[in-house]
Amino acid sequence: MTKTKQVKPVMIEWADACASSGWSYETVGHETAPVARCFTIGWPVHEDKDQVIIAATMSDGAHNQRMAIPKAWIKKRTVIRS
């Protein structure tokens, strides 16, 4: 899937982990860190049973700025049509 003409760009909606810090007292309750709702747009350059790797930039079969997103975190995947 490395030829630019063969790969259609996609938008992936996915959930990412979040953290919080600071003191939390049992008598008050625990602070929460909600899961972040994320959107990534790019070209899928690799996919296996565990992950999709998206590149932000494509040029003549080469790609740059890759991000690996675990498939378990993906909520929705939409092909972007030109």
Summary of the structure (lengths in Angstrom):
residues: 82
radius of gyration: 17.2
end to end distance: 18.5
largest distance: 59.7
contacts: 177
relative contact order: 0.33
helix: 7%
strand: 52%
